[in-house]
Amino acid sequence: MGTAGPVVGQEESVEISVPVDVGVVPGGVVVYQTYTVEQAKLGRPRNPDYLLRQGELRGFFAGWDVLTYRELVGPTRRGGPKRAVAGIVARKPD
């Protein structure tokens, strides 16, 4: 049985495309944020095996309805430390 909407934050694995596709029911929404390669200049995580390249997260959701997408280097919350992240909110097509 799939889920209608998982939320994944600051994930340290880029092997997401198959599990997300299989685990979400049609019409379900995914909220996902993870680190990009720029994070290695700012602190942990630094292992390039766990950092996404520019545009890579959006590519995992090709064919989905992307509701929101961002890539940024800066605080992810007011007063927080600088981070390099990519984030997406996407709906799986029916």
Rosetta silent file (secondary structure, phi, psi, omega in degrees, C-alpha in Angstrom):
SEQUENCE: MGTAGPVVGQEESVEISVPVDVGVVPGGVVVYQTYTVEQAKLGRPRNPDYLLRQGELRGFFAGWDVLTYRELVGPTRRGGPKRAVAGIVARKPD
SCORE:     score description
SCORE:     0.000 S_00000001
   1 L     0.000  130.810 -178.657    0.000    0.000    0.000 S_00000001
   2 L   -86.366  176.134  179.202    1.413    3.386   -1.007 S_00000001
   3 E  -112.602  152.247  179.641    1.301    6.673    0.788 S_00000001
   4 L   -81.887  -22.374 -176.579   -0.451    9.840   -0.278 S_00000001
   5 L  -169.455   84.597  175.606    2.320   12.158    0.827 S_00000001
   6 L   -73.988  153.588  174.580    5.705   11.402    2.347 S_00000001
   7 E  -122.504  125.674 -179.391    7.849   14.188    3.701 S_00000001
   8 E  -128.167  127.557 -178.628   11.631   13.794    3.509 S_00000001
   9 E  -127.463  141.236  176.071   14.012   16.427    4.821 S_00000001
  10 E    48.466   43.984 -178.152   17.769   16.886    4.648 S_00000001
  11 E   -68.218  144.028  178.324   18.150   13.398    3.220 S_00000001
  12 L  -110.922   30.112  175.303   21.678   12.052    2.826 S_00000001
  13 L  -138.144  132.528  179.878   20.904    9.591    0.034 S_00000001
  14 L   -98.596    4.421  179.101   20.376   10.451   -3.604 S_00000001
  15 L   -86.990   70.356 -171.977   18.954    7.053   -4.518 S_00000001
  16 L  -111.258  -20.053 -167.267   15.387    8.338   -4.361 S_00000001
  17 H   -60.552  -47.146 -178.598   13.799    8.003   -7.772 S_00000001
  18 H   -72.680  -49.338 -179.658   12.495    4.429   -7.537 S_00000001
  19 H   -58.842  -40.116 -179.843   11.424    4.405   -3.861 S_00000001
  20 H   -65.912  -44.830 -178.693    9.533    7.695   -4.216 S_00000001
  21 H   -62.846  -42.688 -178.311    7.771    6.571   -7.395 S_00000001
  22 H   -73.527  -35.112 -172.231    6.760    3.211   -5.941 S_00000001
  23 H   -85.979   -1.038 -176.888    5.788    4.526   -2.515 S_00000001
  24 E  -117.604  130.697  178.729    3.378    7.284   -3.585 S_00000001
  25 L   -73.959  154.856  175.589   -0.160    6.689   -4.839 S_00000001
  26 L   -54.659  132.813 -176.784   -1.349    8.523   -7.970 S_00000001
  27 L    88.088   -9.793  178.709   -2.340   12.055   -6.962 S_00000001
  28 L   -73.599  159.157 -175.756   -0.135   11.861   -3.842 S_00000001
  29 E  -117.079  138.966  175.615    2.276   14.656   -2.971 S_00000001
  30 E  -112.957  134.721  170.469    5.968   14.462   -2.053 S_00000001
  31 E  -115.625  118.584 -171.908    7.796   17.141   -0.047 S_00000001
  32 E  -139.966  132.206  174.587   11.550   16.547   -0.354 S_00000001
  33 E  -136.916  138.279 -179.559   14.618   18.563    0.585 S_00000001
  34 E  -151.187  174.083 -177.585   18.229   17.498    0.387 S_00000001
  35 E   -85.773  152.119  174.883   21.751   18.888    0.088 S_00000001
  36 E  -109.538  171.688 -176.780   23.514   19.947   -3.101 S_00000001
  37 H   -59.050  -25.242  178.159   27.207   19.760   -4.019 S_00000001
  38 H   -64.586  -20.399 -179.335   27.687   23.337   -2.819 S_00000001
  39 H   -61.919  -30.815 -178.786   27.141   22.073    0.760 S_00000001
  40 H   -58.487  -26.793  178.378   30.646   20.563    0.774 S_00000001
  41 H   -79.934  -16.234 -173.263   32.041   24.137    0.918 S_00000001
  42 L  -105.375  -21.224 -175.765   29.867   24.993    3.931 S_00000001
  43 L   147.295 -160.425 -177.131   30.128   21.940    6.172 S_00000001
  44 L   -76.689  150.282   -6.580   28.569   18.508    6.569 S_00000001
  45 L   -73.556  152.535 -179.392   27.569   16.466    4.702 S_00000001
  46 L  -118.503  -16.231 -177.292   30.590   16.600    2.394 S_00000001
  47 L   -64.575  116.402 -177.225   30.549   13.168    0.753 S_00000001
  48 H   -62.145  -18.380  177.420   29.806   13.830   -2.947 S_00000001
  49 H   -66.413  -19.455 -176.553   27.971   10.483   -3.140 S_00000001
  50 H  -113.811   11.960 -178.694   25.197   12.089   -1.059 S_00000001
  51 L  -117.328  134.433 -177.751   25.068   15.548   -2.654 S_00000001
  52 E   -86.910  146.764  173.796   22.937   16.410   -5.671 S_00000001
  53 L   -80.980  165.745  179.835   24.117   18.322   -8.706 S_00000001
  54 L   -55.857  128.902  177.708   22.234   21.375   -9.973 S_00000001
  55 L    78.820   -4.775 -175.196   18.810   20.346  -11.295 S_00000001
  56 H   -66.317  -40.942 -179.478   19.242   16.693  -10.290 S_00000001
  57 H   -61.686  -44.116  178.536   16.383   16.623   -7.765 S_00000001
  58 H   -59.651  -37.237  179.216   13.939   18.009  -10.348 S_00000001
  59 H   -62.241  -31.842  177.590   15.098   15.283  -12.740 S_00000001
  60 H   -64.733  -21.357 -176.807   14.016   12.578  -10.275 S_00000001
  61 L  -111.308   27.865  175.793   10.471   13.907  -10.628 S_00000001
  62 L   -58.856  133.723 -178.997   10.276   14.106  -14.430 S_00000001
  63 L    89.879   -9.952  176.087    6.661   13.545  -15.453 S_00000001
  64 L   -90.376  161.142  173.929    5.316   14.698  -12.070 S_00000001
  65 E   -85.622  106.154 -178.517    3.429   17.952  -11.516 S_00000001
  66 E   -82.888  115.496 -178.365    6.042   20.134   -9.793 S_00000001
  67 E   -85.402  -39.026  178.650    4.218   22.502   -7.447 S_00000001
  68 E  -149.652  139.549  175.239    7.320   24.162   -5.980 S_00000001
  69 E  -144.595  139.821  175.356   11.047   23.790   -6.650 S_00000001
  70 E  -150.782  150.221  167.799   14.025   25.664   -5.265 S_00000001
  71 E  -131.867  131.186 -179.545   17.766   25.464   -5.036 S_00000001
  72 E  -150.377  156.291  169.250   19.529   27.873   -2.723 S_00000001
  73 E  -120.866  110.841 -177.237   22.684   28.592   -0.817 S_00000001
  74 E   162.362 -174.599  177.875   21.746   30.446    2.326 S_00000001
  75 E   -64.738  135.576  176.896   19.778   30.055    5.531 S_00000001
  76 L   -90.784   -7.895  172.855   16.902   27.597    5.148 S_00000001
  77 L  -150.186  157.133 -176.809   15.149   29.216    8.089 S_00000001
  78 L   -56.109  124.688  177.841   15.378   32.634    9.718 S_00000001
  79 L    79.478    0.637 -178.395   18.587   32.926   11.704 S_00000001
  80 L   -82.497  170.902  179.127   19.770   29.451   10.691 S_00000001
  81 L   -71.521  159.210  176.442   23.157   28.489    9.306 S_00000001
  82 E   -68.877  134.380  178.264   23.967   28.742    5.622 S_00000001
  83 E  -139.877  155.132  175.299   23.134   25.545    3.734 S_00000001
  84 E  -110.874  109.146 -173.612   23.118   24.459    0.101 S_00000001
  85 E  -134.125  159.163  168.023   19.846   22.662   -0.573 S_00000001
  86 E  -124.958  138.706 -179.781   17.401   21.661   -3.252 S_00000001
  87 E  -138.045  149.367 -177.939   13.749   21.229   -2.374 S_00000001
  88 E  -145.797  145.819  166.641   10.647   20.104   -4.231 S_00000001
  89 E  -123.808  119.459 -174.679    6.933   19.668   -3.716 S_00000001
  90 E  -139.058  145.038  178.278    5.547   17.429   -6.469 S_00000001
  91 E  -107.159  130.387  177.677    2.309   15.583   -7.187 S_00000001
  92 L   -72.103  131.744 -178.211    2.397   12.130   -8.767 S_00000001
  93 L   -63.145  151.804  177.630    0.238   12.064  -11.895 S_00000001
  94 L   -70.551    0.000    0.000   -3.030   10.103  -11.848 S_00000001
